[in-house]
């Protein structure tokens, strides 16, 4: 049962799930966090490199470790200046987060790896 306020309730079917995405946990109690299993990490503290490392680990086995090392070196070399341009120097219509920009780059590269799968 999903409760928006005490007198109202909306029954959820057994196969239904709800996901809430919040900007921060400023008003969440410890009980809410523990019951819902929430984990919040500020994007600035996490950075984009752990996401890249996870993506590299999930690449097809046909891609060698040497190629993965080369991709990692290229990301380390090119991403910081590109992010600086995209977030500091360029005018953006919508705010951009570093992790989302790097994930978009990884998705673009991933689309070219279909022949290796």
C-alpha positions in Angstrom: 0.0 0.0 0.0 1.4 3.4 -1.0 0.4 6.1 1.4 0.6 9.7 0.3 -1.2 10.9 3.4 -3.0 8.9 6.1 -6.6 8.8 4.7 -5.5 7.9 1.2 -3.9 4.7 0.0 -3.2 3.3 -3.4 -2.7 -0.5 -3.6 0.3 -1.7 -5.5 0.3 -5.0 -7.4 2.8 -7.7 -6.5 4.9 -6.9 -9.6 5.0 -3.2 -9.1 8.0 -1.3 -7.8 8.4 2.4 -7.0 11.7 4.2 -7.3 12.1 7.7 -5.8 15.0 9.8 -6.8 15.8 12.7 -4.6 18.3 15.4 -4.9 19.5 15.1 -1.3 18.6 13.6 2.0 18.3 16.9 3.9 14.9 16.0 5.5 15.1 12.2 5.5 15.2 10.5 8.9 17.6 7.6 9.6 14.6 5.3 9.7 13.5 6.3 6.2 17.0 5.8 4.9 17.4 2.3 6.4 13.9 1.1 5.5 14.2 2.2 1.9 17.8 1.1 1.5 18.8 4.6 0.2 22.3 5.4 -0.7 23.2 8.9 -1.5 26.6 10.0 -2.7 27.2 13.5 -3.8 28.3 13.4 -7.5 31.2 15.8 -6.7 32.6 13.4 -4.1 32.2 10.3 -6.3 33.7 11.6 -9.5 33.5 10.0 -12.9 36.4 7.6 -12.7 34.7 4.9 -10.6 31.9 4.8 -13.2 34.5 4.5 -16.0 36.3 1.7 -14.1 32.9 -0.2 -13.8 32.2 0.3 -17.5 35.7 -1.0 -18.5 35.2 -4.1 -16.3 31.9 -4.8 -18.1 33.3 -4.6 -21.6 33.2 -7.8 -23.7 36.0 -10.3 -23.0 37.1 -10.0 -26.6 38.5 -6.5 -25.8 42.0 -7.0 -24.4 43.4 -5.6 -21.2 45.9 -3.6 -23.4 42.9 -1.9 -25.2 41.2 -1.2 -21.9 44.4 0.4 -20.5 44.6 2.5 -23.7 41.0 3.6 -23.3 41.6 4.4 -19.6 44.7 6.5 -20.5 42.7 8.4 -23.2 39.9 9.1 -20.8 42.3 10.3 -18.1 44.0 12.6 -20.7 40.9 14.0 -22.5 38.0 14.0 -20.1 39.2 16.6 -17.5 39.8 19.4 -20.1 36.6 18.5 -22.0 34.6 18.6 -18.7 36.2 21.9 -17.9 35.1 23.3 -21.2 31.6 21.8 -21.1 30.8 22.9 -17.5 32.8 26.1 -17.1 33.4 27.8 -20.4 30.4 26.7 -22.6 26.9 28.1 -22.0 24.5 25.3 -21.1 20.7 25.4 -21.4 20.5 22.8 -18.6 22.9 22.1 -15.8 25.3 19.3 -16.5 26.9 16.9 -14.1 30.3 15.4 -14.9 29.2 11.8 -14.3 26.3 12.2 -16.8 28.6 13.7 -19.5 31.1 10.9 -19.1 28.3 8.3 -19.1 27.1 9.8 -22.4 30.6 9.4 -23.8 30.8 5.8 -22.7 27.4 5.0 -24.2 28.6 6.5 -27.5 31.7 4.4 -27.4 29.6 1.4 -26.4 27.4 1.7 -29.4 30.5 1.1 -31.6 31.4 -2.1 -29.8 28.5 -4.2 -31.0 30.7 -6.1 -33.4 32.9 -7.3 -30.4 30.0 -8.8 -28.5 
